[in-house]
Amino acid sequence: MVETFKSSKLFYGKYPFKIAYKRLYGFPKNDLLSDRWGITQQWWFDLPEDEIDRNRRDNCYRFLNGFGDVKYNNSSLTHVYFLTREDFERAKKRYKELHEEYHEPFIDNLVEVMDKYTSKVELKKSLYHKKFRYKVTFRFNQYFEEKLGRELYDMYRDNDNYYLNPNVKRFDPVNIPTRSPTYGTYRYLWRHSPYNLYAIYCLEKIDMEMLTFVASENIGVITKAVLIEELDK
C-alpha cells in the first residue's frame, strides 16, 4: 500500500499535491549499462526490468504530460506536483504500480492560508529549535567565506537571541587545516562550500532585522515560522 503524507507546505511555493513515482524517464543508454568487462553498472535509481516495464513508464510520463500545470523533479524517483485535488486524484487512479508516495495538504485550504502571507512562511508544529521565530539563510560567495561568515560567528555565537546552524558554527577558528600524521597530507576538519546550508535562527522580528542589516547583500531567504495552532487566531 502506498503511504500518504500530510504536508504543511506548498511545493515550489505553488503546488499542494505530489506523487512520487518510480523513475519515469532519463535512463542511461544501453551502451552505458555495462563496463568493458561486461559487468552491469549499479545505478542509484531503479532501471526498468524489461521492455514492458519501460513502455509502462513511458506511457505514464505521456499521461502526466496531458495534465495542465504540473511540475517534475526527476531524481532517484520522479516527483510530480499538482495544482488541484482533481488532477491529483485522477493521477492516483492510473499506473498505480509505479506509485511510491502520496503527499497532500494537511488542510484543504492550504493555498488560501499561504496566500494571506506577504512574506515566506513555514507552517510548523513548533518554532525552530522550539524557540526561534525566523530563519535567515545566506548566499555563499567568496566574501561570505573569507570575511562575513567569521564576523557573524563572532557576533552571534554567545547571543541567546540567535541560533547558528552547524555550518555557521564551523567558522570557529579551531576549524583549520591540520596535517594527517599518517600520510603527511593536509586533512580539513571542515571545508566550506556553496552546497552547504548556512543559516541563523532569530528569536523575534527585531533580531531578524538586525541580522539582515549586518549581512545585507548576503541574505538569501528569510522564513517565518507560523504555528499550526495559530492559524485560527
Backbone torsions as a table, in degrees:
resi	resn	phi	psi	omega
1	MET	NA	135.5	-178.1
2	VAL	-77.5	130.9	-177.8
3	GLU	-79.3	141.4	177.9
4	THR	-109.1	129.7	178.6
5	PHE	-110.6	139.7	176.2
6	LYS	-93.2	126.4	-174.9
7	SER	-110.0	143.7	176.5
8	SER	-108.2	17.4	179.5
9	LYS	-136.4	162.0	172.5
10	LEU	-94.5	125.6	178.9
11	PHE	-67.8	131.4	-175.5
12	TYR	55.0	29.1	177.7
13	GLY	67.1	15.0	-171.8
14	LYS	-145.8	-41.1	-168.8
15	TYR	-99.1	122.4	-179.5
16	PRO	-86.5	-12.7	-174.1
17	PHE	-124.2	147.3	177.7
18	LYS	-147.5	142.0	168.1
19	ILE	-122.1	129.8	174.3
20	ALA	-97.6	122.5	-179.2
21	TYR	-107.2	158.9	162.2
22	LYS	-56.0	150.6	-174.3
23	ARG	-53.8	128.5	-172.5
24	LEU	-99.9	-24.5	-175.5
25	TYR	-155.3	174.6	179.3
26	GLY	77.4	37.4	178.4
27	PHE	-84.5	151.9	177.2
28	PRO	-66.9	152.0	178.1
29	LYS	-68.8	157.9	-174.6
30	ASN	-57.5	-34.6	-176.6
31	ASP	-74.8	-5.9	176.5
32	LEU	-98.6	-5.6	-173.7
33	LEU	-79.8	-14.3	179.0
34	SER	-130.6	145.4	175.9
35	ASP	-89.0	-174.9	-173.0
36	ARG	-69.3	-12.9	175.1
37	TRP	-92.1	0.0	178.2
38	GLY	82.4	15.5	179.8
39	ILE	-94.0	128.5	-178.4
40	THR	-65.0	132.3	177.9
41	GLN	-70.2	149.8	174.3
42	GLN	-95.2	121.5	-179.4
43	TRP	-103.8	155.3	-176.5
44	TRP	-81.7	2.4	171.3
45	PHE	-130.7	162.6	-178.0
46	ASP	-81.8	139.5	178.1
47	LEU	-93.9	153.7	174.5
48	PRO	-55.2	137.8	-176.7
49	GLU	-70.1	-34.7	-178.6
50	ASP	-159.1	-174.5	-177.4
51	GLU	-65.5	-33.3	177.8
52	ILE	-63.9	-44.5	179.1
53	ASP	-64.2	-41.4	178.5
54	ARG	-62.1	-43.8	179.2
55	ASN	-64.6	-37.5	178.1
56	ARG	-61.0	-43.5	-179.8
57	ARG	-68.9	-38.5	175.8
58	ASP	-61.7	-44.8	-179.5
59	ASN	-65.1	-38.2	177.8
60	CYS	-63.9	-41.8	179.4
61	TYR	-63.4	-42.1	177.5
62	ARG	-65.5	-38.9	177.4
63	PHE	-59.7	-44.7	-178.9
64	LEU	-69.2	-33.0	177.6
65	ASN	-66.3	-15.2	177.6
66	GLY	-81.0	-6.9	176.8
67	PHE	-76.3	171.9	179.3
68	GLY	-74.8	-99.3	-176.8
69	ASP	-97.5	98.9	173.9
70	VAL	-126.6	158.4	179.1
71	LYS	-130.4	146.3	-178.8
72	TYR	-115.7	147.4	167.2
73	ASN	-135.4	107.4	-172.4
74	ASN	-100.2	108.0	177.6
75	SER	-131.2	-133.4	175.1
76	SER	-64.6	-29.2	169.7
77	LEU	-117.8	163.3	172.7
78	THR	-102.4	112.5	-179.8
79	HIS	-93.3	126.8	-177.9
80	VAL	-120.2	127.9	-174.3
81	TYR	-110.3	138.5	-174.9
82	PHE	-124.2	147.5	179.5
83	LEU	-82.7	-36.9	-171.8
84	THR	-120.8	153.5	175.6
85	ARG	-64.8	-32.4	179.0
86	GLU	-59.5	-47.4	178.1
87	ASP	-65.9	-40.9	180.0
88	PHE	-59.6	-48.4	-178.9
89	GLU	-68.0	-36.0	177.5
90	ARG	-63.7	-42.6	-179.8
91	ALA	-68.1	-32.3	-179.0
92	LYS	-65.4	-22.2	-176.4
93	LYS	-83.1	-14.8	-175.4
94	ARG	-115.7	145.6	175.0
95	TYR	55.0	44.5	-177.0
96	LYS	-61.0	-28.5	-178.6
97	GLU	-67.3	-13.2	178.1
98	LEU	-98.1	-5.2	-176.3
99	HIS	-78.6	138.3	178.2
100	GLU	-116.2	-40.2	-178.3
101	GLU	-149.9	151.4	171.0
102	TYR	-119.0	139.7	174.7
103	HIS	-129.8	126.6	178.5
104	GLU	-139.7	157.0	-175.2
105	PRO	-66.0	147.6	-178.3
106	PHE	-75.7	-16.4	171.7
107	ILE	-132.3	148.9	-174.7
108	ASP	-66.7	-31.1	-176.1
109	ASN	-101.4	35.1	-177.0
110	LEU	-58.4	-40.0	-179.5
111	VAL	-61.4	-45.8	-179.9
112	GLU	-63.8	-39.0	178.8
113	VAL	-63.3	-46.6	-177.7
114	MET	-68.6	-31.2	-179.7
115	ASP	-67.8	-18.0	-179.0
116	LYS	-73.3	-19.4	-176.9
117	TYR	-95.2	133.9	-179.9
118	THR	-85.6	-16.9	178.4
119	SER	-114.6	171.6	-179.1
120	LYS	-72.8	127.2	179.5
121	VAL	-127.9	160.1	174.4
122	GLU	-131.6	120.4	179.1
123	LEU	-78.7	127.2	-173.6
124	LYS	-139.9	157.8	174.5
125	LYS	-79.1	-24.9	177.0
126	SER	-145.6	163.5	179.6
127	LEU	-69.1	166.7	176.7
128	TYR	-59.2	125.0	-178.7
129	HIS	52.2	34.4	174.4
130	LYS	67.2	5.3	-169.2
131	LYS	-144.6	-32.2	-166.9
132	PHE	-100.5	135.5	-174.0
133	ARG	-87.7	-28.5	-173.0
134	TYR	-123.1	146.3	173.2
135	LYS	-122.0	126.0	178.9
136	VAL	-114.8	119.3	175.9
137	THR	-104.3	153.3	-171.7
138	PHE	-117.1	148.6	171.1
139	ARG	-79.6	130.6	-179.0
140	PHE	-92.3	126.3	173.4
141	ASN	-150.1	-174.7	-176.5
142	GLN	-62.5	-39.4	179.8
143	TYR	-64.3	-41.5	179.1
144	PHE	-64.5	-42.6	-177.9
145	GLU	-68.3	-41.3	-171.3
146	GLU	-90.4	-22.3	-173.7
147	LYS	-136.2	-58.5	-169.6
148	LEU	-66.2	-40.8	-178.4
149	GLY	-57.6	-45.2	178.7
150	ARG	-65.4	-39.8	-179.9
151	GLU	-64.2	-41.6	178.7
152	LEU	-64.8	-39.7	178.3
153	TYR	-61.8	-48.3	-178.9
154	ASP	-64.2	-36.5	-174.1
155	MET	-75.2	-36.9	-169.3
156	TYR	-115.9	-1.1	-174.1
157	ARG	-63.4	-30.3	-177.6
158	ASP	-110.5	16.2	-179.3
159	ASN	-100.9	117.5	-175.4
160	ASP	-68.8	-11.0	178.3
161	ASN	-83.6	-0.7	-177.1
162	TYR	-135.4	149.5	175.0
163	TYR	-130.4	121.5	-178.8
164	LEU	-91.3	131.4	177.9
165	ASN	-73.4	165.0	-173.0
166	PRO	-55.4	-33.5	-178.6
167	ASN	-69.4	-36.6	176.1
168	VAL	-70.2	-37.4	178.8
169	LYS	-61.9	-23.8	-178.3
170	ARG	-78.4	5.2	166.9
171	PHE	-81.4	0.9	170.7
172	ASP	-56.0	129.0	-176.2
173	PRO	-62.0	-11.0	176.9
174	VAL	-68.8	-17.6	179.5
175	ASN	-84.8	74.6	-178.7
176	ILE	-116.5	159.2	178.9
177	PRO	-60.8	137.6	176.4
178	THR	-126.7	155.2	-178.2
179	ARG	-92.2	128.6	178.5
180	SER	-66.3	126.7	-178.8
181	PRO	-69.7	-18.6	-176.2
182	THR	-86.6	-48.4	-172.6
183	TYR	-107.6	-8.5	178.3
184	GLY	75.9	5.2	178.9
185	THR	-98.7	162.2	-178.1
186	TYR	-76.4	135.5	177.0
187	ARG	-120.8	125.9	-179.7
188	TYR	-94.6	129.3	173.9
189	LEU	-65.4	-30.8	178.1
190	TRP	-158.2	140.4	177.1
191	ARG	-121.5	119.2	179.0
192	HIS	-70.3	150.0	-173.9
193	SER	-157.1	148.3	174.6
194	PRO	-66.3	-11.4	179.2
195	TYR	-87.6	-6.0	177.2
196	ASN	-88.2	152.6	175.9
197	LEU	-92.6	122.4	176.4
198	TYR	-111.9	117.9	-175.0
199	ALA	-145.6	148.5	172.5
200	ILE	-127.9	133.4	-179.8
201	TYR	-98.8	137.5	-173.6
202	CYS	-117.8	142.0	-175.4
203	LEU	-66.6	-52.2	-176.7
204	GLU	-134.1	175.8	-176.5
205	LYS	-60.6	-40.9	-179.2
206	ILE	-63.0	-35.6	177.3
207	ASP	-66.7	-41.4	177.5
208	MET	-63.1	-42.0	-178.6
209	GLU	-65.3	-38.0	176.9
210	MET	-64.7	-41.2	179.3
211	LEU	-64.9	-43.7	-179.1
212	THR	-66.7	-30.1	175.6
213	PHE	-65.6	-39.4	-179.1
214	VAL	-72.0	-45.0	-173.4
215	ALA	-87.1	-26.5	176.8
216	SER	36.1	-97.5	-169.8
217	GLU	-68.2	-15.2	179.7
218	ASN	-95.2	5.6	177.2
219	ILE	-71.1	128.6	177.0
220	GLY	-95.2	-73.3	-178.2
221	VAL	-134.1	138.1	173.6
222	ILE	-111.3	124.1	-177.8
223	THR	-122.8	133.8	177.7
224	LYS	-102.6	132.2	176.3
225	ALA	-84.1	124.5	176.1
226	VAL	-115.3	121.4	-178.9
227	LEU	-72.2	140.2	179.1
228	ILE	-58.3	-36.1	-179.5
229	GLU	-68.2	-14.7	-179.8
230	GLU	-88.6	-8.7	-172.7
231	LEU	-63.0	-32.0	-177.1
232	ASP	-88.4	0.6	-177.1
233	LYS	-93.1	NA	NA
